[in-house]
Amino acid sequence: MLMLVRGLLLLVTAALLCGCETTARSGLDYSETLRKVGPPKAGQTRIVVLREKGYGGLADAGWEFRLDGAPLTGLKTGTYVYVDRPAGQHQFVAEEAGFPGVTRIDFSARSGETLFFAARMSERKNAVIANASTGLLGYGLTLAMTSGYKNQGPMDFLALDETAARTTIAELKLAQ
């Protein structure tokens, strides 16, 4: 009985310590970035992708995705990435090894415009993770049950209005 109490006490302590982990990032905040690089050049649009604070996991590997075929890497919790691209049609693509599906998001941008997107785990990926402990049968059933989801891939890119984006991004740092 004493061993069980000690084990539970250690488990609770470990859970509390993991929950206290901070995800403070280094890098420029958005206002510093704007001062340093200025607005997009004529004929260009700025595309900013952010990942909100809130994930407290120990293995926060940077998310990777592509914009118009070019890889963007290192997007961790509490960070943002940005690129300037010619105005016009663009596409985000996200794939993940071992995940059966691809995210494809098409959008258009006007010259001089800054577009903000929040990157989040897709509903399908959340469902797969939630049922990961059920083994291969559970995995297969989860894939079948989520096959009708609009986004079959691992990430969502949610367009943000500028006011909300600037409030959120003020707390984030440039990904490295």
C-alpha positions as CSV (number, residue, x, y, z in Angstrom):
1,M,0.0,0.0,0.0
2,L,2.8,2.4,0.9
3,M,4.4,1.8,-2.6
4,L,1.1,2.6,-4.3
5,V,0.8,5.9,-2.3
6,R,4.4,6.8,-3.2
7,G,3.9,6.0,-6.8
8,L,0.7,8.2,-7.0
9,L,2.5,11.0,-5.2
10,L,5.4,10.9,-7.7
11,L,2.9,10.7,-10.6
12,V,1.1,13.8,-9.4
13,T,4.3,15.7,-8.8
14,A,5.6,14.9,-12.3
15,A,2.3,16.0,-13.8
16,L,2.4,19.3,-12.0
17,L,6.0,19.9,-13.0
18,C,5.3,19.2,-16.6
19,G,2.3,21.6,-16.5
20,C,4.6,24.3,-15.2
21,E,7.0,24.2,-18.2
22,T,7.4,27.5,-19.9
23,T,7.5,27.8,-23.6
24,A,9.2,31.2,-23.7
25,R,10.9,31.8,-27.0
26,S,13.7,34.0,-28.1
27,G,13.6,36.1,-31.3
28,L,12.1,39.4,-32.4
29,D,8.5,40.3,-31.5
30,Y,6.3,41.4,-34.3
31,S,6.6,45.1,-33.7
32,E,10.4,44.8,-33.8
33,T,10.2,42.8,-37.0
34,L,8.0,45.5,-38.6
35,R,10.5,48.2,-37.7
36,K,13.4,46.2,-39.0
37,V,11.9,45.0,-42.4
38,G,9.2,47.6,-43.1
39,P,6.1,47.0,-45.1
40,P,5.9,44.7,-48.1
41,K,7.5,46.0,-51.3
42,A,5.3,47.1,-54.2
43,G,3.6,44.2,-55.8
44,Q,4.2,42.0,-52.8
45,T,2.1,40.7,-50.0
46,R,3.2,39.6,-46.5
47,I,1.9,36.3,-45.2
48,V,2.3,35.7,-41.5
49,V,1.6,32.3,-39.9
50,L,1.5,32.1,-36.1
51,R,1.1,29.4,-33.6
52,E,-0.6,30.6,-30.4
53,K,0.7,30.0,-26.9
54,G,-0.8,27.3,-24.9
55,Y,0.8,24.0,-25.8
56,G,2.7,22.7,-22.8
57,G,4.1,19.5,-24.2
58,L,7.7,18.5,-23.8
59,A,8.3,17.7,-27.4
60,D,7.3,20.9,-29.2
61,A,9.1,20.2,-32.5
62,G,8.6,23.0,-35.0
63,W,5.8,22.4,-37.5
64,E,6.8,22.2,-41.1
65,F,4.6,23.1,-44.1
66,R,5.0,24.6,-47.5
67,L,3.8,27.9,-49.0
68,D,3.7,27.8,-52.8
69,G,6.0,24.8,-52.7
70,A,8.7,26.5,-50.5
71,P,9.2,25.0,-47.1
72,L,8.5,27.0,-44.0
73,T,10.0,25.4,-40.8
74,G,10.4,25.9,-37.1
75,L,6.9,27.1,-36.2
76,K,6.7,26.3,-32.5
77,T,4.2,27.3,-29.9
78,G,4.4,31.0,-29.2
79,T,6.2,31.8,-32.5
80,Y,5.4,33.2,-35.9
81,V,6.9,33.0,-39.4
82,Y,6.5,35.4,-42.3
83,V,7.3,35.6,-45.9
84,D,6.8,38.2,-48.6
85,R,5.4,36.9,-51.9
86,P,4.0,38.4,-55.1
87,A,0.4,39.3,-54.9
88,G,-2.0,36.7,-56.3
89,Q,-2.9,33.1,-55.7
90,H,-1.1,31.1,-53.0
91,Q,-1.4,27.6,-51.4
92,F,-0.5,26.1,-48.0
93,V,0.4,22.4,-48.0
94,A,1.0,20.4,-44.9
95,E,1.9,16.7,-44.8
96,E,3.2,14.6,-41.9
97,A,5.1,11.3,-42.1
98,G,2.8,8.5,-40.9
99,F,-0.4,10.7,-41.1
100,P,-2.7,9.7,-43.9
101,G,-3.8,13.0,-45.4
102,V,-2.7,16.3,-46.8
103,T,-3.8,19.8,-45.9
104,R,-4.3,22.1,-48.9
105,I,-5.5,25.7,-48.4
106,D,-5.8,28.0,-51.3
107,F,-6.1,31.8,-50.9
108,S,-5.4,35.0,-52.7
109,A,-3.6,38.2,-51.6
110,R,-3.5,41.7,-52.9
111,S,-0.5,43.9,-53.3
112,G,0.6,45.7,-50.1
113,E,-1.6,43.5,-48.0
114,T,-0.6,41.5,-44.9
115,L,-2.5,38.3,-44.2
116,F,-2.4,36.5,-40.9
117,F,-3.1,32.8,-40.3
118,A,-3.2,30.8,-37.2
119,A,-1.8,27.3,-37.6
120,R,-3.5,24.6,-35.5
121,M,-3.8,20.9,-35.4
122,S,-6.7,19.7,-37.6
123,E,-9.8,18.1,-36.1
124,R,-8.8,14.9,-37.8
125,K,-5.3,14.8,-36.3
126,N,-6.8,15.6,-32.8
127,A,-9.2,12.6,-33.2
128,V,-6.3,10.3,-34.3
129,I,-4.2,11.4,-31.3
130,A,-7.1,11.0,-28.9
131,N,-7.6,7.4,-30.1
132,A,-3.9,6.5,-30.5
133,S,-3.8,4.3,-27.4
134,T,-6.5,2.0,-28.8
135,G,-4.1,0.1,-31.0
136,L,-4.3,-0.6,-34.7
137,L,-8.0,-1.4,-34.7
138,G,-8.8,1.9,-33.0
139,Y,-6.5,3.7,-35.4
140,G,-8.2,2.1,-38.4
141,L,-11.7,2.9,-37.0
142,T,-10.7,6.5,-36.3
143,L,-9.4,6.9,-39.8
144,A,-12.6,5.5,-41.2
145,M,-14.8,7.7,-39.0
146,T,-12.8,10.8,-39.9
147,S,-12.6,10.1,-43.6
148,G,-15.5,12.6,-44.3
149,Y,-13.8,15.5,-42.6
150,K,-13.3,18.5,-44.9
151,N,-9.6,18.7,-44.1
152,Q,-7.9,15.3,-44.3
153,G,-4.5,16.7,-43.4
154,P,-2.7,17.3,-40.1
155,M,-3.0,21.1,-39.9
156,D,-5.5,23.9,-40.2
157,F,-4.7,27.4,-41.4
158,L,-7.3,29.8,-40.0
159,A,-7.4,33.3,-41.5
160,L,-7.4,36.0,-38.8
161,D,-8.7,39.5,-39.1
162,E,-5.9,42.0,-38.6
163,T,-7.1,43.4,-35.2
164,A,-7.3,39.9,-33.6
165,A,-4.0,38.9,-35.2
166,R,-2.1,41.9,-34.0
167,T,-3.4,41.3,-30.5
168,T,-2.3,37.7,-30.5
169,I,1.0,38.2,-32.3
170,A,2.1,40.9,-29.8
171,E,3.0,38.1,-27.3
172,L,4.8,35.9,-29.9
173,K,8.4,35.7,-31.1
174,L,9.9,35.2,-34.6
175,A,10.6,31.5,-35.2
176,Q,14.2,30.6,-35.7
